[in-house]
Structures are given as structure tokens and as C-alpha cells.
Amino acid sequence: MQKIPKRVYTLEFKGRAVRQVRSGRSIASVAREMGLVEQTVRNWVRRGVAGKLESSAGQAVTPEEMELSPLRAEVAELREENTILRKATAYFAKDAL
């Protein structure tokens, strides 16, 4: 069994997520936009409030990877919406015939 490599995020990236949540956005929406798991953002917010938010050890994520993460999340969401629209179109087309 292969070990899944741990993703490493910069302190700025974590801080941006925490600031968005503290400004009133939901954890779920921030996680979805940034391509993260909700629990990860929740942990960062908890650490940020306690003043213990720090950069992860190891190799940092490149700016390109940080930019790709929300884009991948958006692509996944758009594909899901496309699937729903296809099913709705098929349903209504069946009633029209």
C-alpha cells in the first residue's frame, strides 16, 4: 500500500482561508473555492484563533499549485452541474414526446 503524500501549504495560503472565514463566509464555501477539505479549513481557523497557525514542515506548495487548486474545484463543480442539466433535459424531453 502506498502512502499518500501530505500536501503542504504556505502560511499565506492558510491565513487567506482563515481571514475569509472570519470575515463571515462559511467554512464549506471557502473550502470549496480553495479546493480543500472542510475539516482542513476548520482546523486552520481553530489554530488561527488560538494564534498557533504556522507553515507546514516539508516542501512548500508552489504558487502554480495554489492557483490550480480552486480551479480544479470549480471544474468538478461545473461537471456536476452539467450532469444535472443533462438529466433534467432528458426528463423534460421525455415529457414533451
C-alpha positions as CSV (number, residue, x, y, z in Angstrom):
1,M,0.0,0.0,0.0
2,Q,1.4,3.4,-1.0
3,K,1.4,6.3,1.4
4,I,-0.5,9.3,0.1
5,P,1.9,12.3,0.2
6,K,0.8,15.1,2.6
7,R,0.0,18.4,0.9
8,V,1.9,21.3,2.3
9,Y,0.5,24.9,2.3
10,T,2.2,28.2,2.9
11,L,1.3,30.3,5.8
12,E,-0.1,33.0,3.5
13,F,-2.5,30.4,1.9
14,K,-3.7,29.3,5.3
15,G,-4.0,32.8,6.5
16,R,-6.1,33.8,3.5
17,A,-8.5,30.9,4.2
18,V,-8.8,31.9,7.9
19,R,-9.4,35.6,7.0
20,Q,-12.2,34.6,4.6
21,V,-14.0,32.5,7.3
22,R,-13.5,35.2,9.9
23,S,-15.0,37.8,7.5
24,G,-18.3,35.9,7.5
25,R,-18.0,33.3,4.8
26,S,-18.9,29.7,5.6
27,I,-16.2,27.1,6.0
28,A,-17.8,25.0,3.3
29,S,-17.7,27.8,0.7
30,V,-14.1,28.7,1.5
31,A,-13.0,25.1,1.3
32,R,-14.8,24.5,-2.0
33,E,-13.4,27.7,-3.6
34,M,-9.8,26.9,-2.5
35,G,-10.1,23.2,-3.3
36,L,-9.7,22.0,0.2
37,V,-11.4,19.6,2.6
38,E,-13.8,21.4,5.1
39,Q,-12.1,19.8,8.1
40,T,-8.7,21.2,7.0
41,V,-10.1,24.8,6.9
42,R,-11.9,24.2,10.2
43,N,-8.6,23.1,11.8
44,W,-6.8,26.2,10.4
45,V,-9.5,28.5,11.7
46,R,-9.2,26.9,15.2
47,R,-5.4,27.3,15.2
48,G,-5.7,30.8,13.8
49,V,-8.0,31.9,16.7
50,A,-5.6,30.3,19.1
51,G,-2.6,32.1,17.5
52,K,-0.9,28.8,16.6
53,L,-1.3,28.9,12.8
54,E,2.0,28.0,11.2
55,S,3.5,26.9,8.0
56,S,3.7,23.1,7.5
57,A,7.1,21.5,7.5
58,G,8.4,20.0,4.3
59,Q,8.2,21.1,0.7
60,A,6.0,24.1,0.2
61,V,3.3,24.2,-2.4
62,T,4.2,26.2,-5.4
63,P,2.2,29.3,-6.4
64,E,1.0,27.4,-9.5
65,E,-0.3,24.6,-7.4
66,M,-2.1,27.0,-5.1
67,E,-3.7,28.6,-8.2
68,L,-4.7,25.3,-9.7
69,S,-6.5,24.1,-6.5
70,P,-9.5,26.3,-6.7
71,L,-9.7,25.9,-10.5
72,R,-9.9,22.1,-10.1
73,A,-12.6,22.5,-7.5
74,E,-14.6,24.8,-9.9
75,V,-14.2,22.3,-12.8
76,A,-15.5,19.5,-10.6
77,E,-18.5,21.6,-9.6
78,L,-19.2,22.6,-13.2
79,R,-19.1,19.0,-14.3
80,E,-21.6,18.0,-11.6
81,E,-23.9,20.9,-12.7
82,N,-23.6,19.7,-16.3
83,T,-24.6,16.2,-15.3
84,I,-27.7,17.6,-13.5
85,L,-28.6,19.7,-16.5
86,R,-28.3,16.7,-18.9
87,K,-30.6,14.6,-16.6
88,A,-33.1,17.4,-16.4
89,T,-33.1,17.9,-20.2
90,A,-33.7,14.2,-20.7
91,Y,-36.5,14.2,-18.2
92,F,-38.3,17.2,-19.8
93,A,-37.7,15.9,-23.3
94,K,-39.3,12.6,-22.4
95,D,-42.5,14.5,-21.2
96,A,-42.6,16.6,-24.4
97,L,-42.8,13.5,-26.7
